[in-house]
């Protein structure tokens, strides 16, 4: 019987340890910007969902997460609202969650600059911008009547150093990075952000492909739920999250820098009345209009762009119980029948023997 129990325990442990390998591709180097994913991994939320997740930092020289997900090098990625533009161009990408409810990209100018609002950019020299990743910065200027085609562009190799020297007027920044470095250098700055002027787009979108959703819908939903659970934990335990990042992911980041990132990003992630990761299809359609896309022409792409949560099976631990119960039932019923038969046989033998003795007497 002990051998039987050992076999059952072994089968259950083998079944339970079968986790699916998953790769998450970040859009930048390890920092608080991705705290929720780190905590989902370190607190065991992914493991509880049956997932073995690898979190990869971006190659900062080519931070193209969309390419890596489309090429099958990663199952999931984190990118900006430019994901919608890719969808409009026919790429089968799907937004799973919007971790930032607003874009963290802004223009940074020096405190003594004469630039206070978007219309003040006329005639000013700005840093070079791509047309996708930071589109909202250009949209903000256009809406203020600034002809961006006439703006002189800085295209040097050392934007931070040259900004300090005053070689150009406005630098595109990520709110947690360049402003902190300027403060550390003792240079006073201020930021002019799209959200302040009605251009409010999502940031840090968790995404995947239509193909993965079709082939492995349960995996997608489990990863999404575990990731959002990680984000909720990270926001409620920011000091612990900072320690985890410094210890396991980026020891080069100082505690002060990570604390600045955490405090700066908190209002982007958590907003009253909005659950972390929430997205609105109506707002995505509005963002499509901001980017200049015709909704009627791109109706099909818009309809299937936003992910709809699916019902997932019971957690694996319940499956283990079911397997254990099935195995025990399968093995124990014959043993139970054998036991009953043996007892009945012994009873008959004993009864016959007793009758024979009485007959002899």
Legacy VTK file of the C-alpha trace (Angstrom):
# vtk DataFile Version 3.0
C-alpha trace
ASCII
DATASET POLYDATA
POINTS 361 float
0.000 0.000 0.000
2.886 2.385 0.721
4.235 1.769 -2.776
0.836 2.672 -4.205
0.714 5.946 -2.287
4.248 6.803 -3.474
3.251 6.263 -7.106
0.189 8.491 -6.714
2.234 11.301 -5.127
4.837 11.031 -7.883
2.217 11.240 -10.626
0.615 14.290 -9.002
3.946 16.100 -8.588
4.911 15.429 -12.205
1.559 16.709 -13.411
1.691 19.821 -11.237
5.245 20.792 -12.208
4.465 20.962 -15.939
4.601 24.711 -16.527
4.386 26.457 -19.866
7.352 28.620 -20.835
6.455 32.212 -21.706
8.607 35.147 -22.844
7.711 38.775 -22.092
9.663 41.381 -24.077
9.991 44.788 -22.405
10.360 48.036 -24.344
13.315 49.325 -22.349
15.888 48.411 -19.696
14.798 47.031 -16.311
13.293 49.793 -14.166
10.208 50.594 -12.098
8.283 51.135 -15.325
7.818 47.332 -15.413
7.441 46.676 -11.681
4.160 44.783 -11.992
5.670 42.066 -14.158
8.626 41.594 -11.811
6.333 41.230 -8.825
4.044 38.808 -10.667
7.085 36.617 -11.167
8.745 37.024 -7.774
5.532 36.638 -5.736
4.623 33.467 -7.622
1.555 34.753 -9.480
2.815 33.425 -12.805
3.827 30.127 -11.249
0.382 29.715 -9.701
-1.074 30.153 -13.180
1.144 27.363 -14.517
3.520 29.731 -16.312
7.309 29.938 -16.297
7.891 33.523 -17.426
11.145 35.020 -18.709
11.216 38.833 -18.646
13.623 40.253 -21.221
14.896 43.847 -21.273
14.957 45.564 -24.642
17.992 46.048 -26.784
18.057 49.793 -26.141
19.590 50.453 -29.555
16.575 48.798 -31.266
13.710 48.633 -28.757
11.241 47.113 -31.250
9.033 44.856 -29.165
6.418 44.537 -31.893
8.865 42.904 -34.291
9.975 40.386 -31.680
6.417 39.380 -30.828
5.374 39.145 -34.480
8.496 37.089 -35.246
7.665 34.644 -32.469
10.703 35.569 -30.382
8.378 36.568 -27.530
4.803 35.693 -26.624
3.960 39.085 -25.133
5.391 42.583 -25.332
5.085 46.059 -23.871
4.848 49.026 -26.206
3.265 52.458 -26.608
-0.020 53.561 -28.212
1.796 53.355 -31.537
0.580 49.744 -31.382
-2.691 51.077 -32.790
-0.907 52.516 -35.820
0.651 49.128 -36.497
-2.798 47.549 -36.268
-4.157 50.066 -38.745
-1.364 49.026 -41.099
-2.575 45.442 -41.008
-0.323 43.856 -38.396
-2.245 41.237 -36.318
-1.520 42.782 -32.926
-3.975 42.912 -30.037
-3.934 45.198 -26.980
-4.429 43.197 -23.758
-4.163 45.948 -21.136
-3.188 49.615 -20.827
-0.900 49.814 -17.805
-0.571 53.618 -18.080
-3.792 55.565 -18.460
-1.822 58.499 -19.881
1.296 58.867 -21.984
4.535 59.373 -20.010
6.136 61.236 -22.928
6.523 65.014 -22.633
8.597 67.906 -23.911
11.208 69.145 -21.446
12.415 72.744 -21.514
14.647 74.699 -19.168
13.045 76.688 -16.399
14.284 79.975 -17.885
12.914 79.072 -21.336
10.220 81.193 -22.948
8.282 78.047 -23.858
5.256 77.681 -21.585
2.657 76.074 -23.837
2.523 74.326 -27.236
2.053 77.451 -29.340
5.340 78.806 -27.943
7.195 76.125 -29.936
6.926 78.185 -33.119
10.452 78.849 -34.359
12.050 76.781 -31.581
14.545 74.009 -32.156
13.367 70.602 -30.959
14.898 67.155 -30.688
14.279 64.735 -33.518
11.148 62.620 -33.216
9.928 59.433 -34.825
6.398 59.492 -36.210
5.100 56.510 -34.259
6.377 56.080 -30.704
5.815 59.684 -29.632
3.097 60.730 -32.051
1.096 62.505 -29.360
3.886 65.072 -28.934
3.533 66.140 -32.543
-0.269 65.975 -32.424
-0.229 68.384 -29.462
1.859 70.898 -31.424
-0.294 70.571 -34.532
-3.471 71.190 -32.552
-1.874 74.386 -31.207
-1.331 75.622 -34.758
2.403 74.885 -34.929
3.654 73.854 -38.358
6.065 71.104 -37.308
7.532 70.949 -40.824
9.063 74.375 -40.230
10.576 73.566 -36.840
14.368 73.251 -36.884
15.431 69.808 -35.639
18.344 68.799 -33.487
19.870 65.509 -34.628
23.144 65.341 -32.712
24.544 62.288 -30.985
24.501 63.618 -27.414
21.058 65.156 -26.780
21.359 65.361 -22.997
24.731 67.110 -23.072
23.699 69.422 -25.878
20.428 70.263 -24.153
22.420 71.322 -21.094
24.557 73.521 -23.353
21.470 75.158 -24.840
22.072 73.925 -28.389
18.343 73.311 -28.798
15.189 74.319 -26.936
12.999 71.301 -26.255
13.837 67.652 -25.663
11.387 64.764 -25.864
11.573 62.881 -22.564
10.122 60.013 -20.585
8.886 61.540 -17.343
10.871 59.194 -15.100
14.242 59.425 -16.813
15.618 62.671 -18.266
13.923 65.050 -15.786
15.533 63.102 -12.923
18.963 63.337 -14.562
18.557 67.097 -15.046
17.577 67.504 -11.412
20.634 65.506 -10.361
22.756 67.830 -12.488
21.240 70.885 -10.793
19.436 72.118 -13.914
15.883 73.377 -13.375
13.380 72.245 -16.003
9.657 71.985 -16.605
7.590 69.680 -18.769
4.917 70.343 -21.363
2.833 67.195 -21.693
0.112 66.189 -24.197
-2.375 65.255 -21.475
-2.371 68.849 -20.228
-3.697 69.931 -23.621
-6.321 67.284 -24.300
-4.145 64.741 -26.126
-4.513 61.910 -23.660
-3.410 58.529 -25.041
-2.616 55.258 -23.319
0.938 54.203 -22.485
2.823 50.929 -21.922
0.364 48.602 -23.611
0.634 44.886 -22.873
0.022 43.124 -26.189
0.234 39.872 -28.121
-0.786 38.492 -31.518
-4.132 37.288 -32.835
-2.482 33.961 -33.574
-1.544 33.301 -29.932
-5.044 34.239 -28.752
-6.575 31.817 -31.256
-4.181 28.965 -30.492
-3.760 29.395 -26.725
-6.577 31.544 -25.318
-6.169 30.082 -21.823
-2.470 30.969 -21.715
-3.179 34.541 -22.812
-5.853 35.083 -20.190
-3.823 33.501 -17.383
-0.798 35.639 -18.247
-2.917 38.784 -18.404
-4.616 38.129 -15.065
-1.369 37.234 -13.300
0.345 40.337 -14.721
-2.421 42.660 -13.527
-2.305 40.987 -10.123
1.419 41.744 -10.102
0.741 45.384 -10.903
-1.800 45.699 -8.132
0.703 44.203 -5.709
3.498 46.488 -6.924
1.395 49.612 -6.427
0.458 48.562 -2.903
4.018 47.536 -2.007
6.247 50.049 -3.756
9.182 49.826 -1.343
9.307 46.055 -1.667
9.085 46.384 -5.447
12.009 48.801 -5.477
14.110 46.374 -3.432
13.265 43.514 -5.803
14.272 45.560 -8.846
17.572 46.601 -7.296
18.371 43.100 -6.069
17.294 40.965 -9.012
16.918 43.126 -12.106
18.915 46.350 -12.162
21.402 46.867 -9.310
22.825 49.893 -11.144
19.672 51.885 -10.402
19.896 53.761 -7.126
17.134 53.576 -4.570
16.571 57.306 -4.979
16.143 56.973 -8.729
13.719 54.066 -8.437
11.737 55.909 -5.762
11.481 58.907 -8.106
10.249 56.622 -10.891
7.692 55.003 -8.591
6.298 58.291 -7.296
6.168 59.771 -10.796
4.459 56.771 -12.392
1.907 56.076 -9.659
-0.716 58.527 -11.061
-0.230 57.068 -14.536
-1.027 53.539 -13.315
-3.650 54.125 -10.630
-6.533 56.501 -11.166
-9.731 56.803 -9.148
-12.554 54.682 -10.502
-10.368 52.912 -13.078
-9.001 49.420 -12.486
-5.365 48.844 -13.428
-4.990 47.867 -17.069
-8.462 49.007 -18.148
-9.052 50.146 -21.713
-11.981 51.747 -23.493
-12.779 50.904 -27.114
-14.332 54.350 -27.454
-11.111 55.983 -26.338
-9.058 53.851 -28.734
-11.300 55.042 -31.567
-10.678 58.612 -30.470
-6.926 57.918 -30.435
-7.234 56.546 -33.980
-8.771 59.860 -35.019
-5.903 61.735 -33.352
-3.483 59.705 -35.440
-5.430 60.616 -38.569
-7.102 57.275 -39.296
-10.551 56.990 -40.861
-12.711 54.828 -38.592
-14.956 53.645 -41.433
-11.981 52.589 -43.535
-10.292 50.759 -40.650
-13.407 49.417 -38.909
-12.305 45.778 -39.058
-8.910 46.490 -37.519
-10.465 48.526 -34.725
-13.103 45.910 -33.914
-10.548 43.203 -33.154
-7.802 45.401 -31.722
-8.980 45.468 -28.087
-8.824 42.146 -26.250
-11.918 40.858 -24.468
-11.207 38.815 -21.313
-12.145 35.154 -21.538
-13.266 32.621 -18.967
-10.390 30.431 -17.870
-10.386 26.982 -16.364
-10.029 26.418 -12.635
-6.497 26.888 -11.299
-4.095 24.000 -11.644
-4.204 23.093 -7.976
-7.835 21.978 -8.390
-6.820 19.952 -11.438
-4.210 18.191 -9.324
-6.882 17.254 -6.806
-9.077 15.904 -9.569
-6.223 13.829 -10.978
-5.328 12.536 -7.505
-8.926 11.599 -6.785
-9.249 9.835 -10.147
-6.030 7.853 -9.643
-6.938 6.886 -6.100
-10.428 5.872 -7.194
-9.093 3.804 -10.074
-6.562 2.018 -7.894
-8.498 1.703 -4.650
-11.810 0.316 -5.932
-10.238 -2.993 -7.046
-8.378 -3.190 -3.740
-11.596 -2.545 -1.846
-13.438 -5.237 -3.824
-10.564 -7.633 -3.253
-10.695 -6.909 0.479
-14.449 -7.538 0.627
-14.094 -10.743 -1.376
-11.230 -11.946 0.866
-13.213 -11.268 4.029
-16.247 -13.017 2.584
-14.112 -15.995 1.561
-12.529 -16.214 5.015
-15.976 -16.046 6.587
-17.246 -18.917 4.416
-14.171 -21.019 5.143
-14.504 -20.390 8.858
-18.244 -21.160 8.757
-17.668 -24.407 6.792
-14.899 -25.489 9.147
-17.123 -24.872 12.153
-19.972 -26.895 10.564
-17.620 -29.753 9.791
-16.471 -29.865 13.408
-20.062 -30.043 14.598
-20.754 -32.863 12.161
-17.810 -34.858 13.406
-18.939 -34.459 16.963
LINES 1 362
361 0 1 2 3 4 5 6 7 8 9 10 11 12 13 14 15 16 17 18 19 20 21 22 23 24 25 26 27 28 29 30 31 32 33 34 35 36 37 38 39 40 41 42 43 44 45 46 47 48 49 50 51 52 53 54 55 56 57 58 59 60 61 62 63 64 65 66 67 68 69 70 71 72 73 74 75 76 77 78 79 80 81 82 83 84 85 86 87 88 89 90 91 92 93 94 95 96 97 98 99 100 101 102 103 104 105 106 107 108 109 110 111 112 113 114 115 116 117 118 119 120 121 122 123 124 125 126 127 128 129 130 131 132 133 134 135 136 137 138 139 140 141 142 143 144 145 146 147 148 149 150 151 152 153 154 155 156 157 158 159 160 161 162 163 164 165 166 167 168 169 170 171 172 173 174 175 176 177 178 179 180 181 182 183 184 185 186 187 188 189 190 191 192 193 194 195 196 197 198 199 200 201 202 203 204 205 206 207 208 209 210 211 212 213 214 215 216 217 218 219 220 221 222 223 224 225 226 227 228 229 230 231 232 233 234 235 236 237 238 239 240 241 242 243 244 245 246 247 248 249 250 251 252 253 254 255 256 257 258 259 260 261 262 263 264 265 266 267 268 269 270 271 272 273 274 275 276 277 278 279 280 281 282 283 284 285 286 287 288 289 290 291 292 293 294 295 296 297 298 299 300 301 302 303 304 305 306 307 308 309 310 311 312 313 314 315 316 317 318 319 320 321 322 323 324 325 326 327 328 329 330 331 332 333 334 335 336 337 338 339 340 341 342 343 344 345 346 347 348 349 350 351 352 353 354 355 356 357 358 359 360
